[in-house]
Amino acid sequence: MRTTTRPTLLAVGAVATLALSLTACNDVSGTQDSGAAGTSASAAAPSGSTSASAPAAAAASAAASAPSGGKTSTSGGGKTSSGTGGGGVTAACTTKNTSVAFLQSSGHASDAQPAAATLKITNSSGAPCTIVGPTTVVAADDQGKASPVSGDNSTAGSAAVDIPAGAAVVADVLYNDVNGEGTASARYTCPVQASHVKVALPKDAGTTVNVMKANGSPGGVFSVCGTEFKVGAFAAR
């Protein structure tokens, strides 16, 4: 009985030991599989994170560049519009955008001072214009008995003068209307008796206007003794 029982007990113990060994192996294998899976997932995670962040980075880059491009376009467009709009450029005064008046002197010349006619330029347009350069006045005798005489303001001053819309500038025209030769009755009779004059603004063809009396009424005469007269600088009055 003892001999039979002991081997049996030894066999049972061996079986139990084998079972425990198999269980331990399974536990180790399971742990390794779990760790491997975790490691694989962990290794795959950065790859997935990088892939997900790439579109976000691209979108951020596009969003950052879009305002910059739009701002440049707006700024450039504004500058181009300003440059081509001509807001800083003033048109030249010509016979097309001005009206001209010429008034004879209110008094005769004397030994102390010359006679002074008035040249008036009015801006008849709806925008400012400027006079740059000398303005010329030519007077011809109505009867053609004397050569025409002329004068300009190149000496007195021909710097740029801006005339606002509807405004006017004037210049004195200094001349001699006293004839020192001949009889007393012909004292105020000069070789050139002009009822009209031609006024040419800088780089303009010019226009012919009637000479007005000093008070602005019709019927004036520009009577010039001598071969020239002087035109003063324009100024607002």
Secondary structure, DSSP 8 states (H G I E B T S, - for coil): -HHHHHHHHHHHHHHHHHHHHHHHHHHHHHHHHHHHHHHHHHHHHHHHHHHHHHHHHHHHHHHHHHHHHHHHHHHHHHHHHHHHHTTT--EE--TTTEEEEEE--SS---SS--EEEEEEEEE-SSS-EEE-S--EEEE--TTS-S--EEEESTTT----EEE-TT-EEEEEEEE-----SS-GGGTT--SEEESEEEEE-TTS--EEEEEE-TTS-S---EEE-SSB-EE---B--
